[in-house]
Amino acid sequence: MSGESSSPDARTQRRLRFDMRVNPVKSELELPPETEVSFVSMDAVGSLGGLRLDDIRPLADVYDGYTYFRDGDVCVAKITPCFENGKGALASGLANGVAFGTTELHVLRPRPTLDAKFLFYLSMSHEFRSRGESEMLGAGGQKRVPEVFLKDFRPTLPPLEEQRRITELLDEKTARIDALIEKKRALLDRLAENRQALITRSVTKGLNSDAPMKLSSIDWLGEIPSHWQVRPLKRVAKLESGHTPDRKIESYWENCTIPWVSLNDTDALRQNDYISSTAFNINEQGLANSSARLLPAKAVVFTRDATIGESAITTCPMAVSQHLIAWLCNEGRVLPEFLLAVIYGMTGELKKLTNGSTISTIGLADVKSIRVALPPVEEQRDIVEFVFSEIEKIASIAAKVRTSIEQLSEYRDALISAAVTGNIRSLNS
């Protein structure tokens, strides 16, 4: 199979409207209303192509109010940030060949001059996505790619046979890259599992494998060293929560200098053991007119709403919102870093305490019921030194793996862009 591209004279540049239809009408369907069809939400649309097709519904239930497409159509997310993130797919394997889905999809149907898979790869190319992003309409999180962009996009198209040859080569190359990416993602999963196991083992069993053990009577703790004590956390650390100053009163949110930990800091809590600054600050007036309180440094904070158990230690005085819990440790009984490790280790137990159908939450009564196993403070220091040293090693490995995944993804994107724009020699490297 040749890897040489066609001569420039064999390629044509014209608006895509001449080689495809955009958003074909559903009135072309001639199926009974009880026919089962695939239903595709935005979550079911992949960012590397592919659709999750586990949702099957009667045609009558989805005919109105959703986007229609069929096998062989190319779906492209129209809304930010899904478009920029590359969400899209070549539809295949649909129930009875038909699907309805989110209205945030554009549907491209190739004419006989355009290969469907080539069109899919074209829609994934950097040139297509970057130009589409520049022509989005709307404001903020509601910006969308207009239909006219799709129709007027002007690629340089090779003859149909070469389109098919290019897609075959891309299928082969991208499959290899995707397989490597999946292996590295599996490695990240194993590293996360190893990290969790190491932390849980250290804060429930200690570092001495020969230590005599005893039953703790707490399921998630299991057996603990016989010299450790099981105590309600509230007996060794003071429980604090917080509040949000009234956002309707502008003066509460002017000239803000007091760090205020909220759900907007979830990513920072997830990624760091310590938190030094916050996404939003509050001021003295807002603090005084709410039930929030300025807490001293070294408070152990964790989220109790939405994403449960994301935690860190404050490095300076901070307030918290009502969506977080703060523990002020009696350091003669429990070190903040040891408590942080305990919270890391009991992530699964915290999730068991959640309730709420819309937003998961842990009630204060459940927080107050938490019991922990406490070794002597000097042993806590040894455990903390070991755990955080090992966490750092695992994080370093994981960072290198993520960098490798990013590089592979960038190479994949560059390969597709080069191939569909005529630089096909790069496929042979």
C-alpha positions as CSV (number, residue, x, y, z in Angstrom):
1,M,0.0,0.0,0.0
2,S,1.6,3.3,-1.1
3,G,2.1,6.1,1.4
4,E,2.6,8.7,-1.2
5,S,0.0,11.5,-1.4
6,S,-1.7,12.5,-4.6
7,S,-0.4,15.3,-6.7
8,P,-1.7,18.8,-5.8
9,D,-3.6,18.8,-9.1
10,A,-5.6,15.7,-8.0
11,R,-6.8,17.5,-4.9
12,T,-9.7,19.9,-4.7
13,Q,-10.4,22.7,-2.3
14,R,-14.0,23.6,-1.8
15,R,-16.6,24.2,0.9
16,L,-17.8,21.1,2.7
17,R,-21.4,21.8,1.9
18,F,-20.8,20.3,-1.6
19,D,-19.5,17.0,-0.1
20,M,-21.8,16.5,2.9
21,R,-25.2,17.3,4.4
22,V,-25.4,19.0,7.8
23,N,-28.1,17.9,10.3
24,P,-30.3,15.8,8.1
25,V,-34.0,15.8,8.9
26,K,-35.6,13.0,10.8
27,S,-38.7,13.1,8.6
28,E,-36.8,10.7,6.2
29,L,-37.3,7.9,8.8
30,E,-39.9,5.3,7.9
31,L,-40.0,3.2,11.1
32,P,-42.8,2.2,13.4
33,P,-42.9,4.3,16.6
34,E,-42.2,1.2,18.8
35,T,-38.9,0.6,17.0
36,E,-35.9,0.5,19.4
37,V,-33.2,3.0,18.7
38,S,-30.0,4.1,20.4
39,F,-30.0,7.1,22.7
40,V,-26.8,9.1,23.0
41,S,-26.2,11.7,25.7
42,M,-23.1,13.9,25.6
43,D,-21.5,11.7,28.2
44,A,-21.8,8.8,25.8
45,V,-19.7,10.6,23.1
46,G,-16.0,9.9,23.3
47,S,-13.2,12.4,22.9
48,L,-11.2,10.0,20.7
49,G,-14.2,8.8,18.7
50,G,-16.6,6.1,19.7
51,L,-20.1,6.1,21.2
52,R,-21.4,4.3,24.3
53,L,-24.6,2.6,23.0
54,D,-26.0,1.0,26.2
55,D,-29.1,3.2,26.2
56,I,-31.9,1.8,24.0
57,R,-35.3,3.6,23.8
58,P,-38.5,3.3,21.7
59,L,-38.5,5.7,18.7
60,A,-41.7,7.4,20.0
61,D,-40.0,8.4,23.2
62,V,-37.1,10.3,21.6
63,Y,-38.5,11.4,18.2
64,D,-39.2,14.9,19.5
65,G,-36.6,17.1,21.1
66,Y,-33.5,15.3,20.3
67,T,-30.9,15.1,17.5
68,Y,-31.3,12.4,14.8
69,F,-28.5,10.5,13.2
70,R,-27.9,7.1,11.6
71,D,-25.0,4.6,10.9
72,G,-22.4,6.3,8.8
73,D,-23.0,9.8,10.1
74,V,-20.3,11.8,11.8
75,C,-21.3,13.5,15.1
76,V,-19.5,16.6,16.3
77,A,-20.1,18.3,19.6
78,K,-21.2,21.9,19.0
79,I,-20.9,23.4,22.6
80,T,-17.8,24.6,24.5
81,P,-15.8,22.9,25.9
82,C,-16.9,19.6,24.3
83,F,-16.0,20.8,20.8
84,E,-12.5,22.0,21.8
85,N,-12.0,18.7,23.7
86,G,-12.6,16.7,20.5
87,K,-15.9,15.1,21.4
88,G,-17.2,13.4,18.2
89,A,-17.6,10.0,16.6
90,L,-18.4,8.1,13.4
91,A,-21.7,6.4,14.2
92,S,-21.9,2.7,13.8
93,G,-23.6,-0.2,15.5
94,L,-26.7,1.8,16.3
95,A,-29.9,-0.1,17.3
96,N,-31.7,-0.6,14.0
97,G,-29.1,1.7,12.5
98,V,-30.7,4.8,14.1
99,A,-30.0,7.0,17.1
100,F,-31.3,10.2,18.7
101,G,-29.2,12.1,21.2
102,T,-28.3,15.4,22.8
103,T,-29.2,18.5,20.9
104,E,-25.6,19.7,21.4
105,L,-24.4,17.6,18.5
106,H,-24.0,18.6,14.8
107,V,-24.5,15.7,12.4
108,L,-22.5,15.5,9.2
109,R,-23.6,13.1,6.5
110,P,-21.1,12.5,3.7
111,R,-22.1,12.5,0.0
112,P,-20.6,10.0,-2.4
113,T,-17.6,12.2,-3.0
114,L,-16.5,12.0,0.7
115,D,-15.5,8.9,2.7
116,A,-17.3,8.8,6.1
117,K,-14.2,7.9,8.1
118,F,-12.1,10.5,6.3
119,L,-14.7,13.1,7.3
120,F,-14.5,11.9,10.9
121,Y,-10.7,12.2,10.9
122,L,-11.1,15.7,9.3
123,S,-13.4,16.7,12.0
124,M,-10.8,15.7,14.6
125,S,-8.0,17.6,13.0
126,H,-6.4,20.6,14.6
127,E,-7.2,22.9,11.7
128,F,-10.9,22.0,11.9
129,R,-11.1,22.4,15.7
130,S,-9.1,25.6,15.9
131,R,-11.0,27.3,13.2
132,G,-14.3,26.1,14.6
133,E,-13.4,27.5,18.0
134,S,-12.6,30.9,16.5
135,E,-16.0,31.0,14.9
136,M,-18.1,30.0,17.9
137,L,-21.1,32.2,18.8
138,G,-22.5,33.0,22.2
139,A,-21.1,33.9,25.5
140,G,-19.1,32.1,28.3
141,G,-20.1,28.4,28.7
142,Q,-22.9,28.7,26.1
143,K,-20.7,29.2,23.0
144,R,-21.5,27.0,20.1
145,V,-20.1,26.2,16.7
146,P,-22.6,27.5,14.1
147,E,-23.8,25.2,11.3
148,V,-22.5,27.7,8.7
149,F,-18.9,27.0,9.8
150,L,-19.4,23.3,9.0
151,K,-20.8,24.1,5.6
152,D,-18.2,26.7,4.7
153,F,-15.1,24.9,6.0
154,R,-12.7,24.5,3.0
155,P,-10.5,21.5,3.3
156,T,-8.3,20.3,0.4
157,L,-9.8,16.9,-0.4
158,P,-7.9,14.1,-2.2
159,P,-9.8,11.7,-4.5
160,L,-12.1,9.2,-2.9
161,E,-9.7,6.3,-3.2
162,E,-6.9,8.2,-1.6
163,Q,-9.2,9.2,1.2
164,R,-9.9,5.5,1.9
165,R,-6.2,4.7,1.7
166,I,-5.4,7.5,4.2
167,T,-8.1,6.3,6.7
168,E,-6.7,2.8,6.5
169,L,-3.3,4.0,7.5
170,L,-4.7,6.3,10.2
171,D,-6.7,3.4,11.6
172,E,-3.6,1.3,11.9
173,K,-1.4,4.1,13.4
174,T,-4.0,5.5,15.8
175,A,-4.9,2.0,17.0
176,R,-1.3,1.5,18.1
177,I,-1.2,4.8,19.8
178,D,-4.5,4.3,21.5
179,A,-3.3,0.9,22.8
180,L,-0.3,2.5,24.3
181,I,-2.4,5.2,25.9
182,E,-4.7,2.6,27.4
183,K,-1.8,0.7,28.9
184,K,-0.5,3.9,30.5
185,R,-3.9,4.8,31.9
186,A,-4.1,1.3,33.4
187,L,-0.8,2.0,35.0
188,L,-2.1,5.2,36.5
189,D,-5.1,3.2,37.9
190,R,-2.7,0.7,39.5
191,L,-0.5,3.5,40.9
192,A,-3.7,5.0,42.5
193,E,-4.7,1.6,43.9
194,N,-1.2,1.1,45.3
195,R,-1.2,4.6,46.9
196,Q,-4.6,4.0,48.5
197,A,-3.5,0.6,49.8
198,L,-0.3,1.9,51.2
199,I,-2.0,4.8,53.0
200,T,-4.8,2.6,54.4
201,R,-2.4,-0.1,55.6
202,S,-0.1,2.4,57.3
203,V,-2.8,4.3,59.2
204,T,-4.6,1.0,60.3
205,K,-1.7,-1.4,60.8
206,G,1.4,0.8,61.3
207,L,4.9,0.1,60.0
208,N,5.8,-2.9,62.2
209,S,4.5,-6.0,60.6
210,D,5.4,-8.0,63.7
211,A,3.4,-5.9,66.1
212,P,0.7,-7.8,68.1
213,M,-2.8,-7.0,66.8
214,K,-6.3,-6.7,68.3
215,L,-9.8,-6.3,66.8
216,S,-10.8,-2.7,66.5
217,S,-14.6,-3.4,66.2
218,I,-14.7,-0.9,63.3
219,D,-15.1,-2.5,59.9
220,W,-12.8,-0.3,57.8
221,L,-10.0,-0.5,60.4
222,G,-10.2,-4.2,61.0
223,E,-7.3,-5.4,63.2
224,I,-5.0,-2.7,64.6
225,P,-1.8,-2.9,66.7
226,S,-2.7,-3.8,70.2
227,H,-1.1,-0.6,71.7
228,W,-3.1,1.7,69.5
229,Q,-6.3,3.3,70.8
230,V,-9.6,3.7,69.0
231,R,-11.1,7.1,69.8
232,P,-14.0,9.3,68.4
233,L,-12.2,11.9,66.3
234,K,-14.2,14.7,68.0
235,R,-12.4,13.7,71.3
236,V,-8.9,14.5,69.9
237,A,-9.7,17.3,67.4
238,K,-12.2,20.2,67.4
239,L,-14.9,20.0,64.7
240,E,-15.5,23.3,62.8
241,S,-17.6,24.1,59.7
242,G,-18.3,27.3,58.0
243,H,-20.6,29.5,55.9
244,T,-20.9,31.7,52.9
245,P,-21.4,35.4,53.4
246,D,-24.6,36.7,51.7
247,R,-23.7,37.2,48.1
248,K,-26.5,39.8,47.7
249,I,-24.6,42.2,49.9
250,E,-21.8,43.6,47.7
251,S,-19.9,45.1,50.6
252,Y,-19.3,41.6,51.9
253,W,-17.3,40.8,48.8
254,E,-15.2,43.9,48.3
255,N,-11.5,44.2,49.1
256,C,-11.4,40.6,50.2
257,T,-8.2,39.4,51.8
258,I,-9.2,36.5,54.0
259,P,-8.7,33.0,52.4
260,W,-11.9,31.1,52.3
261,V,-11.9,27.4,51.3
262,S,-14.9,26.4,49.2
263,L,-15.9,23.8,46.6
264,N,-14.1,26.0,44.1
265,D,-10.9,24.7,45.7
266,T,-11.7,21.0,45.2
267,D,-9.0,20.5,42.6
268,A,-6.4,22.2,44.8
269,L,-7.4,20.0,47.7
270,R,-7.3,16.9,45.5
271,Q,-3.8,17.7,44.2
272,N,-2.0,19.0,47.2
273,D,-1.4,18.0,50.8
274,Y,-1.3,21.7,51.9
275,I,-3.4,24.6,50.8
276,S,-1.9,28.2,50.9
277,S,-4.4,30.2,48.9
278,T,-8.0,29.9,47.8
279,A,-10.1,30.6,44.7
280,F,-12.1,33.2,46.5
281,N,-11.4,35.4,49.6
282,I,-13.9,37.1,51.9
283,N,-13.5,40.2,54.0
284,E,-13.9,41.1,57.7
285,Q,-17.4,42.4,57.3
286,G,-18.6,39.3,55.5
287,L,-16.9,37.1,58.1
288,A,-18.5,39.0,61.0
289,N,-22.0,38.8,59.4
290,S,-21.9,35.0,58.8
291,S,-21.4,31.9,60.8
292,A,-18.0,31.4,59.3
293,R,-15.0,31.8,61.5
294,L,-11.4,32.5,60.9
295,L,-9.6,29.2,61.7
296,P,-5.9,28.9,62.7
297,A,-3.3,27.4,60.4
298,K,-2.8,23.7,60.4
299,A,-6.5,23.0,60.2
300,V,-7.3,19.8,58.4
301,V,-10.1,20.6,55.9
302,F,-12.1,18.2,53.7
303,T,-15.1,18.5,51.5
304,R,-18.4,17.0,52.7
305,D,-20.6,17.9,49.7
306,A,-20.5,17.0,46.0
307,T,-17.0,15.5,45.8
308,I,-16.5,13.9,49.1
309,G,-13.3,13.8,51.1
310,E,-10.9,16.0,49.2
311,S,-8.6,17.3,51.9
312,A,-5.5,19.3,52.8
313,I,-3.9,21.1,55.7
314,T,-4.1,24.9,55.8
315,T,-0.8,26.8,56.0
316,C,-2.3,30.1,57.3
317,P,-5.5,31.3,59.0
318,M,-8.5,30.6,56.7
319,A,-12.3,30.4,56.9
320,V,-14.3,27.6,55.2
321,S,-17.7,27.4,53.5
322,Q,-20.5,25.3,54.8
323,H,-19.5,22.6,52.3
324,L,-16.4,21.8,54.2
325,I,-15.4,20.3,57.5
326,A,-12.3,21.5,59.4
327,W,-10.6,19.7,62.2
328,L,-8.4,21.6,64.7
329,C,-6.1,18.9,66.1
330,N,-4.9,18.6,69.6
331,E,-1.4,17.9,68.6
332,G,-0.7,16.1,71.9
333,R,-3.1,13.4,70.7
334,V,-3.2,13.6,66.9
335,L,-0.9,15.3,64.4
336,P,-2.6,17.2,61.5
337,E,-0.5,15.2,58.9
338,F,-1.5,11.9,60.5
339,L,-5.2,12.9,60.5
340,L,-4.8,13.9,56.8
341,A,-3.4,10.5,56.0
342,V,-6.3,8.9,57.9
343,I,-8.8,10.9,55.8
344,Y,-6.9,9.8,52.7
345,G,-7.1,6.2,53.9
346,M,-10.8,6.2,54.7
347,T,-12.1,7.7,51.4
348,G,-14.3,4.6,50.8
349,E,-15.7,4.8,54.3
350,L,-16.5,8.5,53.9
351,K,-18.4,7.8,50.7
352,K,-20.5,5.2,52.6
353,L,-21.7,8.0,54.9
354,T,-23.0,10.1,52.1
355,N,-26.7,10.8,51.4
356,G,-28.6,12.9,49.0
357,S,-29.9,12.1,45.5
358,T,-28.9,15.3,43.8
359,I,-25.7,16.2,45.6
360,S,-23.9,13.7,47.8
361,T,-23.3,15.0,51.3
362,I,-22.1,13.9,54.7
363,G,-24.2,15.1,57.6
364,L,-22.6,16.7,60.6
365,A,-24.0,13.8,62.8
366,D,-22.1,11.3,60.6
367,V,-19.0,13.4,60.8
368,K,-19.2,13.5,64.6
369,S,-19.5,9.7,64.6
370,I,-16.1,9.1,62.9
371,R,-13.7,7.0,65.0
372,V,-10.0,6.6,64.2
373,A,-7.2,4.4,65.5
374,L,-4.4,6.4,67.1
375,P,-0.9,5.3,67.8
376,P,1.4,7.3,70.1
377,V,2.4,10.7,68.7
378,E,6.0,9.6,68.1
379,E,4.8,6.7,66.1
380,Q,2.4,9.0,64.2
381,R,5.5,11.0,63.1
382,D,7.2,7.9,61.8
383,I,4.1,6.9,59.9
384,V,3.7,10.4,58.5
385,E,7.3,10.5,57.3
386,F,7.0,7.1,55.6
387,V,3.6,7.7,54.0
388,F,4.3,11.1,52.5
389,S,7.7,10.0,51.3
390,E,6.0,7.1,49.5
391,I,3.2,9.3,48.2
392,E,5.8,11.6,46.7
393,K,7.5,8.7,44.9
394,I,4.2,7.5,43.5
395,A,3.2,11.0,42.4
396,S,6.5,11.4,40.6
397,I,6.0,8.2,38.6
398,A,2.4,9.2,37.9
399,A,3.4,12.6,36.6
400,K,5.8,11.0,34.1
401,V,3.1,8.6,32.9
402,R,0.7,11.6,32.4
403,T,3.3,13.4,30.5
404,S,3.8,10.4,28.3
405,I,0.0,10.2,27.7
406,E,-0.1,13.9,26.8
407,Q,2.8,13.4,24.3
408,L,1.1,10.4,22.7
409,S,-2.2,12.3,22.4
410,E,-0.4,15.2,20.8
411,Y,1.4,12.9,18.4
412,R,-2.0,11.3,17.5
413,D,-3.6,14.7,16.9
414,A,-0.6,15.8,14.8
415,L,-0.7,12.6,12.8
416,I,-4.4,13.0,11.9
417,S,-4.0,16.7,11.0
418,A,-1.0,16.0,8.8
419,A,-2.7,13.1,7.0
420,V,-6.0,14.8,6.2
421,T,-4.2,18.0,5.0
422,G,-1.9,16.1,2.5
423,N,1.3,15.5,4.5
424,I,0.8,11.7,4.3
425,R,4.5,10.9,4.5
426,S,4.3,11.3,8.2
427,L,2.2,8.2,8.4
428,N,5.2,6.1,7.3
429,S,7.5,7.2,10.1
